Each structure stands twice: as C-alpha cells, then as structure tokens.
Amino acid sequence: MKARENGMTIMKMDASRIRSILLFSCASLFVSAFFYIKPFLLTPNHYSSSAALFVFGSSVFDPGNNNYINTTTSSQANFWPYGETFFRYPTGRFSDGRLIADFITEYAQLPSILPYLHPSYQSYIHGANFASGGSGALVETNKGLVIDLKTQLRNFRKVRETLRQRLGEDEAARLVSKAVYLFNIGSNDYTVYLLQNSSTYTPQEYVNMVIGNITDVIQEKVLYVKGIHKNGGRKFGFLGLWNLGCLPISRLILKHDGSCWEEASSLAILHNTQLYVLLQKLEKQLEGFKYSYTHSYDIFTEMTDNPSKYGFKEGKVACCGSGPYNGYYSCGGKRGIEEYELCENPDEHVFFDYGHLSDRANQFFANQMWNGDLIVTWPYNLRTLFKE
C-alpha cells in the first residue's frame, strides 16, 4: 500500500489482465460481523418499532454473508482497510464503516442484524440480512460465487419455517406480516451484461428479465418456494439503482476524462422506471401490498458532480484503490493488485472504493430512505412504512 499522503498509483498491466480485473470488479458492483456489533447512537426521528427487517440484495446491503461461502476475494471485503472507521476491523461490508441497512436498523431501533450465514445468528425475531456482494436478480450473474436473489428467497423461507417452529404459526404470521422487506438488486446483472457485450438480448429485454425475477421473488413461486407476499410479507422498501455509469470504476472503463459510462447510466434509468411501474402494479394486484421507493439516481449524480453541496470534498475519486479515480479493484491489496492508495479521511469522500460508498455517504442515503419527502421517496418513506 502507498502511504496515505502519496499520490495516485497507476498500475502497469497488459490489456487482457485489465479486462479480467474490470470484469471481476464491475460484476461485484453494488455488490458481517464476526463478533457482536456495538449499538449505534440514536439520532432524531427514530421510531421505536417491533417490526422486523429482512434485507435482500448485493454488496450495497451485504454485512458479510460472503465471508461464509466458497468464493473469491473479488466478492469479499473481509480484509483491511474495509471496516476501518466505525467497526475498527473488517466485517465483510464493502465500506469503511456501516451500510445503508445498518442505519435503517438503527433508525427503527432494532438490534443489530448479523449476516444470515453468521454461525451464531439464529434468532430471527428482529429480522435477517440475506444480501450477498456481487449477486444479481438473475441466477447466472456471478453464478457459483455469490448467493443469488432466488437463493436468498429460499433462505428467507427457511427463516419463516424456523419462526413457525419457535413461535407457533399465528405469532410467526404476525411477525412476517408486520416486517419490512428491504431490496436493492440489479447493478451486477447490468454490469455483466455490458462487459460481456452480448447481442443475445436488447437492453429492454434484459431489464425485463431482471424485473421479472424480482417480481417472482415478491409475488410468485421460485423453484417451488413461495414468494415473499405468499409467505405473508406485505411491506416492501426499495432503493432504486443509482447512476451506475458515474462510479469510479465506470469512469475508468472507457475514458479518463471524468465523464460517466453512458450505457451503464441508461440501464440504471431503464431499470428504475420498470421497477416503479412494477410496484404500482403490485399495489393494485396484491392484498395489503405497501411499498416505499427511494429514487436515488438524481441525488447520487449531483452528489458526485457537486460533492461540497452535501458536505464532501471529493465526489469522483475513491478513498481506497489505485489508478485513475482510484477505480481499480485493488483496495486492500488482495485482488491481484498489491499496491493501493488509502485516503486520510473517508468521510470526505463519497466513495470508499471503486464502486461502494463511504460510511458517511451510506448514512446520507439511509436518511433519504427513512425521512425523505415525496420528491425522493414515495408513496411512503421507510419511517412511515414501519409505522403502518
């Protein structure tokens, strides 16, 4: 690792190696505590809730489930300097500190929720986190290296059965119906699609496949496993995809002039549009279905372009990494590139690494999900959804 005060390190690699690293890096975009996690400090507008929280998705929400599966360091963050600020040790979270789901747990005044796969975590009365870094809505995305969305559903079904055995059917059904189900998924699907440069599907067809799988997990049966709604779930929170083309790794892929990757940005917009249409449709079709959708795309783009408006000093260059924008997949030195740059204060950066937010940026978006107005979060924010 280069000293914190040193300048940016640009690695010299042949083209094939660069493409290989980029494929692994981007496929884990938006892509666990080993010990008891200390309680978070409460801030205004928290809500004392008995509702559980069940979390699904990729590295945006993964607290360390990938620590416990047979995968590669490309899909893990259980090494230094990940976790350096808040936890003071690497937990498996793709950040210097907490993730959005950690803050939501705090705001709802729930106990800290460990990764579903953590060997000591077997009490699910407050919820569970099934998210897996690098995963997608499509089973084929990083297959064999991650826990895809449909497998996350099967894990939820196991939790539902455990709750039934421990609490009885009536109490388990009450817990599941009051719970909030939090989602962010799709970024890895689209990155793999773009990097493979496949002509098998048009962008619209591919987005339809991703949204179709999300629909199945919410509503229908997946390999003979009932969807969340058919298991009794009623309240769903969605964080829309932010501007995937403006991540440090995305800026690096095609150009070095600071512009965003237009194709990735377009897919994120298309995904968010289709997802919102789906949620409106399900609200009309499914009994008791309520949702909160947070449109983070525009704020995210503005934050990267005008970081000082949001209290950051740097919106394009990651705190940890190497190469232009610190966009190479090198933070921690365990993914094929040993040298990397580490900033002095991650709170000054929107991004901690090539494609994941700093603790402070995660807190900002968690606040938007929890307390956001109708410009950002509709038809309810999460605070209201927990009260319902």
Buried (B, 14 or more C-beta within 10 A) or exposed (E): BEEEEEEBBEBEBEEEEBEEBBBBBBBBBBBBBBEEBEEBEEEEEBBEBBBBBBBBBBBBBBBBBBBBBEBBBBBBBBBBBBBBBBBEEBBBBBBBBBBBBBBBBBBBBBBBBBBBBBEEBEEBBBBBBBBBBBBBBBBEBBEEBBBBBBBBBBBBBEBBEBBBEEBEEEEBBBBBBBBBBBBBBBBBBBBBBBBEEEEEEEBEEBBBBBBBBBBBBBBEEBEEBBBBBEBBBBBBBBBBBBBBBBBBBBBBBBEEEEEBBEBBBBBBBBBBEBBBEBBEEBBEEBEEBBBBBBBBBEBBBBBBBEBEEBEBEBBBBBBBBBBBBBBBBBBBBBBBBEBBBBBEBBBBBBBBBBBBBBBBBBBBBBBBBBBBEEEBBBBBBBBBBBEE
